Amino acid sequence: MTSSSETIDTQGVAHDLELRQFLAQARSRVDAELDRLLPGESVPPTKLHSAIRWSVFAGGKRFRPLLTLAVGQTFGVAEELLIRTASALELVHTYSLIHDDLPCMDNDDLRRGRATCHVQFGEATAILAGDALQTLAFTIISEDPRLAPEKRLQLIGDMSRASGSPRGMVAGQALDLDAESRNVTAEELEQIHQLKTGALIISAARCGAMIADATEHEIEAVTEYAAQLGLLFQITDDVLDVTSTAEAIGKTPGKDQRSEKATYPNLHGIEEARGLALRVHGRARAVLDQIERPTARLAAIADYILNRTA
């Protein structure tokens, strides 16, 4: 007879294997779509388009588009209806990384295991590459022939609010810069990361649910799940900045501490930050109980973020 613990272990292994297969296949599909949507390096202006492709195809986890695909498929939508919006979210994310790395922002030389865009192509080209990616993302959604015009408008509105200010990613970056070299409270730190990291992650999940015509209750649950996921992602990112290597995480480790940035390890210490990650992970999984759909993959994504090493 099989014990309950053996059953749970077997289910856990099965869900982990399914998630790994999904992540690999989805990354490949998103990369293929991005390759199709982006201008080639030989298209003038060639330096700009080379910089765009250098940044977009530097690797990366593709977490935001994967979340759009996972949520949409949880609600029964075919990948074909999700893929352009998912790819557009990755372009917005990449634009934010290019600009975050600039000398006037975080001044970083390494991103996704290779030279940052401004190091490779110059600061002016990096700024233009970020600008181009941001606007191209909204063009891609606005021209998606598979979605009704009202749906495209809904998606553009959600993503633009998540990207900008006063309640989006740009506002979070501004607050993050303001917090350098001063003590911040736990509430201030959470607000920074709810905006800087969490807002676009929330939008990625919401977009998948909206394309699926999920109910208002379902979208609210997805929003809360993704909010906890975004916070979890940032906590683990902060911990990895202290504990990991450049080879593992693809960027300069320890830089947040040297820059006196507001981070969870700096505020709470490593062990308390890890404990907080566990609690946030639990909240993310608990929210899924409100969704009467097969949410095993979404739960596995929360597990994956908690345990990630890069």
C-alpha positions as CSV (number, residue, x, y, z in Angstrom):
1,M,0.0,0.0,0.0
2,T,1.2,3.5,-0.8
3,S,1.5,5.9,2.1
4,S,0.1,9.5,1.9
5,S,3.7,11.0,2.1
6,E,4.8,8.8,-0.8
7,T,1.7,10.0,-2.8
8,I,2.5,13.7,-2.0
9,D,6.2,13.1,-3.0
10,T,5.1,11.5,-6.3
11,Q,2.7,14.3,-7.0
12,G,5.4,16.9,-6.2
13,V,7.9,15.2,-8.6
14,A,5.3,15.0,-11.3
15,H,4.3,18.7,-11.0
16,D,8.0,19.7,-11.0
17,L,8.6,17.7,-14.2
18,E,5.5,19.1,-15.8
19,L,6.6,22.6,-14.9
20,R,10.1,22.2,-16.3
21,Q,8.7,20.9,-19.5
22,F,6.3,23.8,-19.7
23,L,9.0,26.4,-18.9
24,A,11.3,24.9,-21.6
25,Q,8.6,24.8,-24.3
26,A,7.2,28.2,-23.4
27,R,10.6,29.9,-23.5
28,S,11.3,28.4,-26.9
29,R,7.9,29.6,-28.2
30,V,8.3,33.1,-26.8
31,D,11.8,33.4,-28.2
32,A,10.6,32.3,-31.6
33,E,7.8,34.9,-31.5
34,L,10.2,37.6,-30.4
35,D,12.5,36.7,-33.2
36,R,9.6,37.0,-35.6
37,L,8.4,40.4,-34.2
38,L,11.7,42.2,-33.9
39,P,13.5,43.8,-36.8
40,G,16.7,42.0,-38.0
41,E,20.1,43.3,-37.3
42,S,20.6,44.1,-41.0
43,V,17.6,46.5,-41.0
44,P,18.6,50.1,-40.7
45,P,19.4,51.6,-38.3
46,T,21.5,48.6,-37.8
47,K,23.3,49.6,-34.6
48,L,19.9,50.2,-32.8
49,H,18.5,46.9,-34.0
50,S,21.6,45.1,-33.0
51,A,21.4,46.6,-29.5
52,I,17.7,45.6,-29.2
53,R,18.5,42.0,-30.2
54,W,21.6,41.9,-27.9
55,S,19.4,42.7,-24.9
56,V,16.3,40.7,-25.8
57,F,18.2,37.5,-26.7
58,A,20.7,37.7,-23.9
59,G,18.9,34.8,-22.2
60,G,16.7,35.6,-19.2
61,K,14.0,33.6,-17.5
62,R,11.1,35.0,-19.6
63,F,9.2,34.9,-16.3
64,R,6.6,37.5,-17.2
65,P,5.5,36.0,-20.6
66,L,5.6,32.5,-19.0
67,L,3.2,33.7,-16.4
68,T,0.8,35.1,-19.0
69,L,0.8,31.8,-20.8
70,A,0.4,29.8,-17.6
71,V,-2.5,31.9,-16.3
72,G,-4.2,32.0,-19.7
73,Q,-3.9,28.3,-20.2
74,T,-5.2,27.7,-16.6
75,F,-8.4,29.4,-17.8
76,G,-8.5,27.3,-21.0
77,V,-7.1,29.7,-23.6
78,A,-5.0,28.5,-26.5
79,E,-1.4,29.7,-26.7
80,E,-2.1,31.4,-30.0
81,L,-4.3,34.0,-28.3
82,L,-1.7,34.7,-25.6
83,I,1.7,34.7,-27.3
84,R,1.8,38.2,-28.7
85,T,0.8,39.8,-25.4
86,A,3.2,37.6,-23.6
87,S,6.0,38.6,-25.9
88,A,5.1,42.3,-25.6
89,L,5.4,42.0,-21.8
90,E,9.0,40.7,-22.2
91,L,9.8,43.7,-24.4
92,V,8.6,46.1,-21.7
93,H,10.6,44.2,-19.1
94,T,13.8,44.3,-21.3
95,Y,13.4,48.0,-21.9
96,S,13.3,48.5,-18.1
97,L,16.4,46.4,-17.6
98,I,18.3,48.4,-20.3
99,H,17.4,51.7,-18.6
100,D,18.0,50.4,-15.0
101,D,21.5,49.5,-16.0
102,L,22.4,53.0,-17.3
103,P,25.1,55.0,-15.6
104,C,22.5,57.5,-14.4
105,M,20.5,54.7,-12.7
106,D,22.1,51.5,-11.3
107,N,25.3,51.8,-13.4
108,D,25.7,48.1,-14.0
109,D,28.1,46.4,-16.5
110,L,26.7,42.9,-16.5
111,R,23.2,41.7,-17.3
112,R,22.0,38.1,-18.1
113,G,25.6,37.0,-18.1
114,R,26.9,39.5,-20.8
115,A,27.8,43.2,-21.1
116,T,24.9,45.5,-20.5
117,C,23.5,47.4,-23.5
118,H,25.2,50.7,-22.8
119,V,28.6,49.0,-22.3
120,Q,28.3,47.2,-25.6
121,F,26.7,49.9,-27.8
122,G,27.0,53.2,-25.9
123,E,24.7,55.1,-23.7
124,A,22.7,56.9,-26.4
125,T,22.0,53.8,-28.3
126,A,20.9,52.0,-25.1
127,I,18.4,54.7,-24.3
128,L,17.0,54.5,-27.8
129,A,16.8,50.7,-27.6
130,G,14.8,50.9,-24.4
131,D,12.5,53.6,-25.9
132,A,12.0,51.4,-29.0
133,L,11.2,48.3,-27.1
134,Q,8.6,50.0,-24.9
135,T,6.7,51.5,-27.8
136,L,7.0,48.4,-29.9
137,A,5.4,46.4,-27.1
138,F,2.2,48.4,-27.3
139,T,2.2,48.3,-31.1
140,I,2.4,44.5,-31.0
141,I,-0.7,44.3,-28.8
142,S,-2.6,47.0,-30.8
143,E,-2.1,45.0,-34.0
144,D,-2.9,41.5,-32.7
145,P,-5.4,40.2,-35.3
146,R,-6.5,37.3,-33.0
147,L,-8.0,39.6,-30.3
148,A,-11.0,41.9,-30.5
149,P,-10.3,45.7,-30.5
150,E,-11.9,46.1,-27.1
151,K,-9.7,43.3,-25.7
152,R,-6.5,44.9,-27.1
153,L,-7.5,48.3,-25.5
154,Q,-8.1,46.6,-22.2
155,L,-4.7,44.9,-22.3
156,I,-2.9,48.1,-23.3
157,G,-4.5,50.0,-20.5
158,D,-3.5,47.4,-17.9
159,M,0.1,47.1,-19.1
160,S,0.6,50.9,-19.5
161,R,-0.6,51.5,-15.9
162,A,1.7,48.7,-14.7
163,S,4.7,50.2,-16.6
164,G,4.4,53.9,-15.8
165,S,3.6,56.2,-12.9
166,P,2.2,56.8,-10.3
167,R,1.3,53.2,-9.6
168,G,3.7,51.3,-11.8
169,M,7.3,50.2,-12.5
170,V,8.7,53.7,-13.3
171,A,7.3,55.0,-10.0
172,G,9.0,52.0,-8.2
173,Q,12.3,52.8,-9.8
174,A,12.1,56.5,-8.7
175,L,11.3,55.4,-5.2
176,D,14.2,52.9,-5.3
177,L,16.6,55.7,-6.3
178,D,15.3,58.0,-3.6
179,A,15.8,55.2,-1.0
180,E,19.6,54.8,-1.7
181,S,21.9,55.6,1.2
182,R,19.1,56.1,3.8
183,N,17.2,53.9,6.1
184,V,13.8,52.7,4.9
185,T,11.0,51.0,6.8
186,A,9.6,47.6,5.9
187,E,6.5,49.3,4.6
188,E,8.5,51.6,2.3
189,L,10.6,48.7,1.0
190,E,7.5,46.6,0.2
191,Q,5.9,49.6,-1.6
192,I,9.1,50.1,-3.7
193,H,9.1,46.5,-4.9
194,Q,5.3,46.2,-5.3
195,L,5.8,48.9,-8.0
196,K,9.2,48.3,-9.4
197,T,9.0,44.5,-9.7
198,G,5.4,43.5,-8.8
199,A,3.4,45.8,-11.0
200,L,4.5,44.2,-14.3
201,I,4.3,40.7,-12.9
202,I,0.7,41.4,-11.8
203,S,-0.1,42.8,-15.2
204,A,1.4,39.7,-16.9
205,A,-0.9,37.4,-14.9
206,R,-4.0,39.7,-15.3
207,C,-3.4,39.9,-19.1
208,G,-3.6,36.1,-19.3
209,A,-6.8,36.1,-17.3
210,M,-8.3,38.9,-19.3
211,I,-7.6,37.3,-22.6
212,A,-9.4,34.2,-21.2
213,D,-12.5,36.3,-20.2
214,A,-12.1,35.3,-16.6
215,T,-14.7,36.6,-14.2
216,E,-14.1,39.6,-12.0
217,H,-13.7,37.4,-9.0
218,E,-11.1,35.2,-10.8
219,I,-9.2,38.3,-12.0
220,E,-9.1,39.6,-8.4
221,A,-7.7,36.2,-7.2
222,V,-5.1,36.1,-10.0
223,T,-4.1,39.7,-9.1
224,E,-3.5,38.8,-5.5
225,Y,-1.6,35.6,-6.4
226,A,0.6,37.6,-8.7
227,A,1.2,40.3,-6.1
228,Q,2.5,37.7,-3.7
229,L,4.5,36.2,-6.5
230,G,6.1,39.5,-7.4
231,L,7.1,40.1,-3.8
232,L,8.5,36.6,-3.5
233,F,10.5,37.1,-6.7
234,Q,12.1,40.3,-5.3
235,I,12.9,38.8,-1.9
236,T,14.6,35.8,-3.6
237,D,16.4,38.2,-6.0
238,D,17.7,40.2,-3.1
239,V,18.9,37.1,-1.3
240,L,20.7,35.8,-4.4
241,D,22.4,39.1,-4.8
242,V,24.1,38.5,-1.5
243,T,24.6,34.7,-1.6
244,S,25.2,33.8,-5.3
245,T,27.9,34.3,-8.0
246,A,27.9,36.3,-11.2
247,E,28.0,33.0,-13.2
248,A,24.9,31.8,-11.5
249,I,22.7,34.9,-11.6
250,G,24.1,36.6,-14.7
251,K,24.7,40.0,-13.1
252,T,27.1,41.6,-10.7
253,P,26.5,40.1,-7.2
254,G,26.8,42.2,-4.1
255,K,26.2,45.4,-6.0
256,D,23.0,46.3,-4.1
257,Q,24.8,46.2,-0.8
258,R,27.8,48.3,-2.1
259,S,25.3,50.8,-3.5
260,E,23.5,50.9,-0.2
261,K,20.2,50.1,-1.9
262,A,17.1,49.2,0.1
263,T,16.9,45.3,0.0
264,Y,15.3,42.7,2.2
265,P,18.7,41.3,3.5
266,N,19.9,44.8,4.3
267,L,16.7,45.5,6.2
268,H,16.0,42.2,7.9
269,G,19.2,40.0,7.5
270,I,19.5,36.9,5.3
271,E,17.7,34.4,7.6
272,E,14.7,36.7,8.2
273,A,14.5,37.5,4.5
274,R,14.4,33.7,3.8
275,G,11.7,33.3,6.4
276,L,9.7,36.1,4.8
277,A,10.0,34.4,1.5
278,L,8.5,31.3,2.9
279,R,5.5,33.2,4.3
280,V,4.9,35.1,1.1
281,H,5.1,31.8,-0.8
282,G,2.5,30.4,1.5
283,R,0.2,33.3,0.8
284,A,0.6,33.0,-3.0
285,R,-0.4,29.3,-2.9
286,A,-3.3,29.9,-0.5
287,V,-4.9,32.5,-2.9
288,L,-5.1,29.7,-5.5
289,D,-7.8,28.0,-3.4
290,Q,-10.2,30.8,-4.5
291,I,-9.8,29.8,-8.2
292,E,-12.0,26.8,-9.3
293,R,-9.6,25.8,-12.1
294,P,-6.7,23.4,-12.3
295,T,-4.0,25.6,-10.6
296,A,-1.3,23.0,-10.0
297,R,1.0,24.7,-12.5
298,L,0.5,28.1,-10.9
299,A,1.3,26.5,-7.5
300,A,4.4,24.9,-9.0
301,I,5.5,28.4,-10.3
302,A,5.4,29.7,-6.8
303,D,7.5,26.8,-5.6
304,Y,10.0,27.4,-8.5
305,I,10.5,31.0,-7.5
306,L,11.0,30.2,-3.8
307,N,13.7,27.6,-4.6
308,R,15.3,29.3,-7.6
309,T,19.1,29.6,-7.7
310,A,19.5,32.1,-10.5
